[in-house]
Each structure stands twice: as C-alpha cells, then as structure tokens.
Amino acid sequence: MATYANYQLISARGSGAGWAMVGDAFGFVDPMLSPGLCMAMSSAERLAAAIPAHGGATPELDRALNLYWHWFRDQLTAWQDLVEHFYDGRIFAIHRAGSAFSQKHPGIVSRLLERHTAKHFSGMASGALTARPYSRGLLRFLGRHFARGSEPGLFAIR
Ligand SMILES: Cc1cc2nc3c(=O)[nH]c(=O)nc-3n(C[C@H](O)[C@H](O)[C@H](O)COP(=O)(O)OP(=O)(O)OC[C@H]3O[C@@H](n4cnc5c(N)ncnc54)[C@H](O)[C@@H]3O)c2cc1C
C-alpha cells in the first residue's frame, strides 16, 4: 500500500505566454490552518487585477503575471513558515511561556504583550497578516528566544 503524507506543493513557475495558475493549481501548503480557500480566493483576486479588462497578450501582461505568481509564491512560503511553527510545537511553547510569564509578572505589561502577540498570531492564522514582515519576525523571534525553555517538542505533531 502506498501512503502520501506530504500535502505541500509549490509550483516552480506560475505563468507563461497566455496562461497563469491560480489557487491549488499553483500551490497548496496545509490542510490544518486553512490557507487553501484563503489563497484560492486572494490569488484569484490578484490574478483578475493583473489581467486587463480589454484582454490582449502584451509584454505588460507578461510582467504583471510574473509579479502575480512571485507574490503568490511568497505568500505560500510565509504560510509554510507559520505551519512549521505550528507542527513543531513552537507556537504552543510560546503560549506556555507567555502564560508562565503573565503568572509571574501580572499586570499591564503582561496584558499588553499578550494582546500584541495574540493580535499578530491570530492575524497570521487568518491570512490577514501571514506574510507581513513584522508579524513573521515576531513569530520567529519568540520561537527562537521564548519557546526554547518550554519544550516545544512536547507539543510537536508527528
Ligand atoms: C477534504 C478537503 C477538505 C478541505 N478543507 C479545507 C478547509 O477547511 N479550509 C480550507 O481553507 N481549505 C480546505 N480544503 C482545501 C480547499 O478546498 C482548496 O484549497 C480550495 O478549494 C482550492 O480552490 P481552487 O479553486 O484552487 O480549486 P478547486 O476548488 O479544486 O476548484 C477547481 C475546479 O476546477 C474543476 N476542474 C478541474 N479540471 C477541470 C477541467 N479540465 N475543466 C474544467 N474544470 C475543471 C474542478 O472540478 C473544480 O471544480 C480542503 C480540501 C479537501 C480536499
């Protein structure tokens, strides 16, 4: 029996002369955090905006399609980054470390920090902030320096 466990795929190229790929056809990176529908719809929106209403294959169209799929690839790469933090347990370890910090130092600073990280992490999981550099940097920073002491391995999904 053959089994298939890796759902991740990002195409090496997303457009050419007179064609472009949208949604799952270009890439799909995770069945858990629901980037599928989000990216299918937002890539369709971007692609529609790249195509001139009057049609016609012009050099500008080629450039616009090229920009479009590079944007799409960057979005999927950002989703992969988030998904990795989810599966290897770092997100849960950050949460645990944050809860321990709040218990140790109750008050306004803890509440503000918690609200700030919750805003960025939920924004990333919803698709609104997934590729935003600051949100990605915050996740990476906390994953590297904050989660380490909270045993991310315990929360890893295997
Ligand atoms: C079981 C399951 C559960 C999922 N759950 C979620 C979820 O909870 N959240 C989430 O975000 N995503 C989920 N997804 C992923 C999500 O469904 C896809 O990422 C999304 O539907 C992709 O949209 P799309 O328009 O790119 O492709 P599709 O929705 O696959 O649409 C492609 C369409 O093209 C048609 N087609 C194919 N070949 C041809 C052809 N030659 N000529 C004409 N038409 C053709 C197909 O019939 C289909 O209707 C799930 C997927 C599966 C399979």
Ligand as a Chemical Component Dictionary entry (heavy atoms), coordinates in Angstrom:
data_LIG
# 
_chem_comp.id                   LIG 
_chem_comp.type                 NON-POLYMER 
_chem_comp.pdbx_formal_charge   0 
_chem_comp.three_letter_code    LIG 
# 
loop_
_chem_comp_atom.comp_id 
_chem_comp_atom.atom_id 
_chem_comp_atom.alt_atom_id 
_chem_comp_atom.type_symbol 
_chem_comp_atom.charge 
_chem_comp_atom.model_Cartn_x 
_chem_comp_atom.model_Cartn_y 
_chem_comp_atom.model_Cartn_z 
_chem_comp_atom.pdbx_ordinal 
LIG C1  C1  C 0 -11.417 17.120 2.063   1  
LIG C2  C2  C 0 -10.909 18.530 1.944   2  
LIG C3  C3  C 0 -11.132 19.417 2.986   3  
LIG C4  C4  C 0 -10.669 20.745 2.905   4  
LIG N1  N1  N 0 -10.900 21.607 3.943   5  
LIG C5  C5  C 0 -10.499 22.883 3.854   6  
LIG C6  C6  C 0 -10.777 23.833 4.888   7  
LIG O1  O1  O 0 -11.384 23.509 5.898   8  
LIG N2  N2  N 0 -10.340 25.094 4.718   9  
LIG C7  C7  C 0 -9.653  25.481 3.609   10 
LIG O2  O2  O 0 -9.270  26.640 3.500   11 
LIG N3  N3  N 0 -9.375  24.611 2.622   12 
LIG C8  C8  C 0 -9.786  23.338 2.700   13 
LIG N4  N4  N 0 -9.506  22.461 1.679   14 
LIG C9  C9  C 0 -8.731  22.941 0.546   15 
LIG C10 C10 C 0 -9.638  23.780 -0.365  16 
LIG O3  O3  O 0 -10.782 23.036 -0.678  17 
LIG C11 C11 C 0 -8.849  24.109 -1.625  18 
LIG O4  O4  O 0 -7.606  24.679 -1.259  19 
LIG C12 C12 C 0 -9.626  25.084 -2.496  20 
LIG O5  O5  O 0 -10.893 24.550 -2.807  21 
LIG C13 C13 C 0 -8.851  25.366 -3.769  22 
LIG O6  O6  O 0 -9.670  26.118 -4.625  23 
LIG P1  P1  P 0 -9.364  26.110 -6.175  24 
LIG O7  O7  O 0 -10.393 26.995 -6.777  25 
LIG O8  O8  O 0 -7.924  26.409 -6.409  26 
LIG O9  O9  O 0 -9.548  24.592 -6.662  27 
LIG P2  P2  P 0 -10.846 23.675 -6.615  28 
LIG O10 O10 O 0 -11.773 24.091 -5.515  29 
LIG O11 O11 O 0 -10.329 22.278 -6.623  30 
LIG O12 O12 O 0 -11.567 24.031 -7.972  31 
LIG C14 C14 C 0 -11.080 23.557 -9.198  32 
LIG C15 C15 C 0 -12.296 23.331 -10.085 33 
LIG O13 O13 O 0 -11.831 23.074 -11.405 34 
LIG C16 C16 C 0 -12.598 21.994 -11.924 35 
LIG N5  N5  N 0 -11.781 21.382 -13.000 36 
LIG C17 C17 C 0 -10.722 20.572 -12.889 37 
LIG N6  N6  N 0 -10.263 20.221 -14.092 38 
LIG C18 C18 C 0 -11.042 20.854 -14.968 39 
LIG C19 C19 C 0 -11.072 20.881 -16.399 40 
LIG N7  N7  N 0 -10.175 20.222 -17.136 41 
LIG N8  N8  N 0 -12.023 21.619 -16.998 42 
LIG C20 C20 C 0 -12.921 22.311 -16.259 43 
LIG N9  N9  N 0 -12.947 22.313 -14.914 44 
LIG C21 C21 C 0 -12.020 21.598 -14.287 45 
LIG C22 C22 C 0 -12.847 21.075 -10.757 46 
LIG O14 O14 O 0 -13.959 20.249 -10.975 47 
LIG C23 C23 C 0 -13.115 22.098 -9.659  48 
LIG O15 O15 O 0 -14.467 22.466 -9.572  49 
LIG C24 C24 C 0 -9.958  21.152 1.754   50 
LIG C25 C25 C 0 -9.751  20.253 0.706   51 
LIG C26 C26 C 0 -10.222 18.955 0.793   52 
LIG C27 C27 C 0 -9.997  18.015 -0.366  53 
# 
loop_
_chem_comp_bond.comp_id 
_chem_comp_bond.atom_id_1 
_chem_comp_bond.atom_id_2 
_chem_comp_bond.value_order 
_chem_comp_bond.pdbx_ordinal 
LIG C1  C2  SING 1  
LIG C2  C3  SING 2  
LIG C2  C26 DOUB 3  
LIG C3  C4  DOUB 4  
LIG C4  N1  SING 5  
LIG C4  C24 SING 6  
LIG N1  C5  DOUB 7  
LIG C5  C6  SING 8  
LIG C5  C8  SING 9  
LIG C6  O1  DOUB 10 
LIG C6  N2  SING 11 
LIG N2  C7  SING 12 
LIG C7  O2  DOUB 13 
LIG C7  N3  SING 14 
LIG N3  C8  DOUB 15 
LIG C8  N4  SING 16 
LIG N4  C9  SING 17 
LIG N4  C24 SING 18 
LIG C9  C10 SING 19 
LIG C10 O3  SING 20 
LIG C10 C11 SING 21 
LIG C11 O4  SING 22 
LIG C11 C12 SING 23 
LIG C12 O5  SING 24 
LIG C12 C13 SING 25 
LIG C13 O6  SING 26 
LIG O6  P1  SING 27 
LIG P1  O7  DOUB 28 
LIG P1  O8  SING 29 
LIG P1  O9  SING 30 
LIG O9  P2  SING 31 
LIG P2  O10 DOUB 32 
LIG P2  O11 SING 33 
LIG P2  O12 SING 34 
LIG O12 C14 SING 35 
LIG C14 C15 SING 36 
LIG C15 O13 SING 37 
LIG C15 C23 SING 38 
LIG O13 C16 SING 39 
LIG C16 N5  SING 40 
LIG C16 C22 SING 41 
LIG N5  C17 SING 42 
LIG N5  C21 SING 43 
LIG C17 N6  DOUB 44 
LIG N6  C18 SING 45 
LIG C18 C19 SING 46 
LIG C18 C21 DOUB 47 
LIG C19 N7  SING 48 
LIG C19 N8  DOUB 49 
LIG N8  C20 SING 50 
LIG C20 N9  DOUB 51 
LIG N9  C21 SING 52 
LIG C22 O14 SING 53 
LIG C22 C23 SING 54 
LIG C23 O15 SING 55 
LIG C24 C25 DOUB 56 
LIG C25 C26 SING 57 
LIG C26 C27 SING 58 
# 
